[in-house]
Amino acid sequence: MHGSEVLNMLLTEWNTEDCIAVRCEEAREDAIFEIARKMKNAGKPVTEIEKFTGLSYDAINQLGC
């Protein structure tokens, strides 16, 4: 069973600052992918998208339209 894993999750201490920091990082990543998706849909070259977003060639090519 995964009882010890569940117990560890229940006993892990989270504070508001940690939650805010994680959410901010997730929002930042979401925004970068959205910008890359829009650039790709606008026909911008992958090299330009890499330059402005910091995403890899592979990550950009995996983006849906």
C-alpha positions as CSV (number, residue, x, y, z in Angstrom):
1,M,0.0,0.0,0.0
2,H,0.9,3.6,-0.2
3,G,0.0,4.4,3.3
4,S,3.3,6.0,4.2
5,E,3.2,8.2,1.2
6,V,-0.3,9.4,2.1
7,L,0.7,10.0,5.7
8,N,3.7,12.1,4.5
9,M,1.4,14.1,2.2
10,L,-1.0,14.8,5.1
11,L,1.9,15.8,7.4
12,T,3.7,18.0,5.0
13,E,3.5,21.6,6.1
14,W,2.3,24.1,3.5
15,N,2.2,27.8,4.1
16,T,0.6,30.5,2.1
17,E,3.8,31.9,0.8
18,D,4.8,28.5,-0.7
19,C,1.4,28.2,-2.3
20,I,1.6,31.7,-3.8
21,A,5.1,31.0,-5.1
22,V,4.1,27.8,-6.8
23,R,1.0,29.3,-8.3
24,C,3.0,32.3,-9.6
25,E,5.5,30.0,-11.3
26,E,2.7,28.0,-12.9
27,A,1.1,31.2,-14.2
28,R,4.4,32.4,-15.6
29,E,4.9,29.1,-17.4
30,D,1.4,29.1,-18.8
31,A,1.9,32.7,-20.1
32,I,5.2,31.7,-21.9
33,F,3.5,28.8,-23.6
34,E,0.6,30.9,-24.6
35,I,2.9,33.5,-26.1
36,A,4.8,30.8,-28.0
37,R,1.5,29.3,-29.3
38,K,0.4,32.7,-30.6
39,M,3.8,33.4,-32.2
40,K,3.7,29.9,-33.9
41,N,0.2,30.6,-35.1
42,A,1.3,33.9,-36.5
43,G,4.0,32.1,-38.6
44,K,7.0,33.3,-36.6
45,P,10.1,31.1,-37.1
46,V,10.9,28.6,-34.3
47,T,14.3,30.3,-33.8
48,E,12.6,33.6,-33.0
49,I,10.1,31.9,-30.6
50,E,13.1,30.2,-28.9
51,K,14.8,33.5,-28.5
52,F,11.8,35.3,-27.0
53,T,10.4,32.6,-24.8
54,G,13.4,30.5,-23.8
55,L,11.5,27.3,-24.8
56,S,13.3,24.5,-26.6
57,Y,12.8,23.6,-30.3
58,D,11.1,20.4,-29.3
59,A,8.7,22.1,-26.8
60,I,7.7,24.7,-29.5
61,N,7.1,22.0,-32.1
62,Q,4.8,20.1,-29.6
63,L,2.6,23.1,-29.1
64,G,-0.9,22.7,-30.4
65,C,-2.4,25.4,-32.6
